[in-house]
């Protein structure tokens, strides 16, 4: 499957797990001349891709947090959506002697050999937004994606008065985040709003597929609600389709299609303020950065962690050999869209 269209999906765009990984000797050019700093505990940082606002902001905030918490974080190495390149990048970082790794995986399955390589060298790994199918990650810092789908359903179901027909634009179902968000949304609709009909269509974290699916469904069926598994992938294209069909109205207008997405980008917050997007479930990107750095710092100092509640409104749960800290994700409407704590307002 192609890794991405012009604009890659997002981290969430964890591109199809069916990538067979052959790690060649192509090492990354960004990790050069690190010998001098190796006496200090450096942390390597492997990014999945940097083609959207979410990732770019994550890189910036991780850098800021590293400075604030006194962690020597190397510049992000960009895998550019290629799982094999990411594994090679991580090998290069481990070869440099980094004492910790922060990873945003391209693909949960393909990243496994790289995680196992770090494990064999006793280098702790913290991953952000996505884990790996096996191997041990000290902490996966992510939001509860099932909860985010459910939160979108609860808001939409209420706005629709418990009836109607909604389009569910699903992320890639080969990815955990794609599955979880769709499941959270559809399970909640079935349980809490059984009179609402859900039409689910995969958009695979690709802007063009969002637009195509929206175009087809909106022109052939009466749709009263629209759920985007990732608004940072779908919003622009979907709103253009709505506009072309004369259906882009404001909340409260007659015949308004209730729209809700997940992410919390600046464009989404602007659309919420304008009334063309009813609500967005904001991923706590600022907290991903803050706790991502804190966990790698603590892990390098020898600290260990256990499942259970944290001191920051979240819960640590076991996932295979790894632990994940599921951070809270607020529902944003006109009432709180100006909150300075939201990453889209950063």
N, C-alpha and C positions, 0 to 999 in steps of 0.2 A: 504494500500500500504506500502511496506517496506520503512523504513525511509532512509536507505542508503546502498549502497553496501560497499565493503571494504573501499573505500575512498569516503567520502560524497561529495556531489556536490559542495557546497559553500553556502554562505549565500543565494546566489541566489537560492540555492537548497532549496527552501522553501517548501519542502515536502508537498505533497498532502493535500489540505485543508479539505479533508474528515476525519479528525481525530476527533473522538468524545472525548471531554475532560472531564474526571472525575478527579477532583482534589482531590487526597487522602491526607492523612496526612503525606505523605513521605516528610519530609523537607530535604533541602540540607545540607550535612555535612560540606560544605565549609564556612557556615556563623556561625561561633562559636565565643563565647566570645567577642562580640562587645560592651558590655555595657560600658566599660571604655571610648571609644571614642565618645559616643553618644552626648556629649555636643557640638562637632564640627559638621558642616554640612557635613555629609558623603554622597557620591553618590554610589548607588549600580549599579552593571554592570552584566547584564544577557546575556550570549553568546549563540548562537544557537548550535554550535558545533565547534570543533577545529581540524578538520582532514585535512585541506589543507592550503597552503601557504598564501592565502588571509586572512583567519581568524586569523591565528597566527600573521601575520604582523599587522593586525588591532588592536589586543590586545596590542601588543608592542607599537604601535604609540599612541593609546589612553592613555596608561600609561605615555608615554613621554610627551604628551600634557597636561595631568592633572598636572604633576609636573611643567611644564613650566608656566601653567596658575594659579597655586596655588589652585587646586581643590583636595579634599581628596577623591580619587576614590578607592573604595574597589577592591580587586582582582576579576577578572572575574569568575563568577559561570557558569560552562559549562552544558548546558541542554542536550548535547550529542544527538541532533537530536530528542529529545522526547518532544512534545508539553506539555504533562501533567506535566513532570518534570520542564519545564520552568515556568509554572504557579505556581507550588509549590515553586520553587526557588524565584520567585518574591514575593510571600506571605511571605516567610522567611525574605527577605530583608526589606519589609515594616514593618514586626514585629520587626526588629532591630531598626527601627526609622530612616531609611535613609531619607534625605531631597530632594533627586533627584534620578532619575533612567535613566541609559542608557541601551537600549535593542536592541539586534539584533534578531528579531523574527524568530522562527523556522517556523511559519505558521501564516499568516495574520489573519485568521479566529479564530484559536484556542487561539491566544494571547488576544482576546478581554476581557474576564473576568479579566485578570491580569491588563490590562490598566484601566478598569473601577474601579478596587479595588484601584489603585493608585489615580485615579481621586477623588474617594470618600474621600480619606485622604488628598486631596490637595497637593499631591506630583507630581511635574512636571516630564514628561517623554519625553526623546529625543530618537528616534529610528534611527538606521543606516541601510541604504541599503533597507529597507522595512518598510511599515507602517502596520496598522491594519485595518480590515474591518469597525470597529466602535470604539467608545471611543475617548477620546481627547488626541492626542499627540501634545506637544508643538511645536516640529519640527521634521519632518522626513528628515534626511540628506541623500540624494541619488543622483545618476545621472539620467538624463533623458534617460530612457531605450529605448523609441521609437526612440529618436535621435541617440542613439548608433547603433541600428539596421540599421537606415537610413544611417549613416556615413559608415558602413560596405558595404552597397549596393552601395553607390556612388563611393567608391574606387574600388570595384570589377567590377561594370558595365563599368567604364572607362577602366580598364585593359583588359576587355573582348571585348572592342570595340562594346559594346551594343548587342552582340549575344552570343549564347551558351546555356549550360544547367547546372544549379547549384544545389547543394545539400544544403538544409537549415537544419542543425541539431538543432532542437528547444529544449529549456529548458522546464521544466514542465509547461504545459499550465494551470494547476490549480494555478499557481503563477503569480502575476502581472509582475514580471521581465521576466518570460518565454514568456508570452503573448506579452508584449510590444516590446521585442527585435525582435520576429518573425514578428510582425505586422509592425514595423518600416522597416524591411528588405523587406518583401514581397510587402507592399504598394508602397515603393519607386521603386522596380523593375517593378511593373505593370505600374506606372506612367512614370518613366524616361527611362526604358529599356524594353519596351514591347516585344521585340524579344527574350529576355532571358527567357528560360523555368525554372521554380523553382520547384524542387522536395522537399517537406517538410516532414521530419521524426522526431518524438519526441525522445529525448534521456533522458528526465526526470532528468537532472543533474546527470547522472550516467555514469562513465567512460566505463563500460562494454557495456552499451546500445549505446553509441557513436560509439564504435568500431564495434559492430554488425551491426548497421544501415549503417555505412560507407562501411563495408565489402560487404553487400548485394547489395547496390546501385552501388558502384564502379565496382563490378564484372558483373553487368547485364545491365548497361546503360553507355553511353558515357557522362562523366561529365567533364566540363571545369572549374568549380568554386566550392568552398567549403566554407560554412559559419558555424562557430561554435558559438552557442549562449553563450558558456562559454569555452574558450580555457583552463582554468585551470582544467576543467573537461575532455575535449575531446582531447587536443593536443597530448599527448603521445600515446594514443590508435589509433587515426586517422593516425598519422604519421607512426606508425608501419604497419597498413593496407596498406597505400600507398607504403611503402617500400617493403612489401611482394608481392605487385602486380607490382613492378617495376615502380611505378608512383611518387615516391618522388624525384622530380627534383627541380632545383633552378629557381627562377624568371628569365625570359629571355631565359631559355632553351626551345627547341622545345617541344611542347606537354605539357608544364608545367600547372598543375592545380592551378589556382589562389586561394590561401587560406587566409581567414581573420577570426579573432576571436575577442571576447570581453573579457577583464579582464586586461591584462597587466602584467602577472606573469614574473618572471625572465626567466623561460623556454621559454616563448613566445618571449621575447626580444632577447634571444640568437638565437632563430630560425629565427627571422626577420634579425638579423645581418648575419646569415648563408645563408639567401636567401630561406630557405625552407618554411617559412611563409611570405606572402607578406606584411601583415599589421595587427596590432592589435589596437582595440579601448580600450584605457586604462581607467579603472575606477579610479577616483581621490581619492584613498585610503588615501593618506596623508591629503587631505582636509576633508574627512569624519571625521578623527580623530580631526583635528584642530577645525572645526566648531561644531562637536558633543559636544566637551568639552565647547566651548565658549557659545553655546546655553543653555546647562544645567546650567552653571555658571550664565548667565544672567537671566534665568528663576527663579532660586532660589533667585536671588536678586530682583525679582518682575517685571522684564522687560517683556513687551508684544511685539508681532510682527504682522506685517500686510503683506498681499500679495503685490507683486511688486518687482522691481529690487533691488538687494543688492549692497553693496560696493565691492563685490568680483566676478564680472562677472557672476552672476547667477540670477535666478528669484525665488521668493517665490510664490507658488500657493496654493490655498485652496483645501483640499481633505477631504470632509465630515466635521467633527468638527476639523480636524487637519490641520496643515500647512506643506508643504514640500518645502525644499530648493533644487532645481535641479541644481547640480553643473556641470560645463563643463567637457567633457571627450575627450581628444585629440586623433586624429588618429596618430598612430606611424608607421613609415616606417624606412627603412635603414637610411634616412636622419636625423632623430631625435631620434633614438633608444638609443643613449648614453646620452640623457638628464638626468642629475642627479636628476631632480625633479620627475621623474617617479618612482612610488613605487616599481616596479620590479627591479630597480637599487639600491634600498635601502639596 
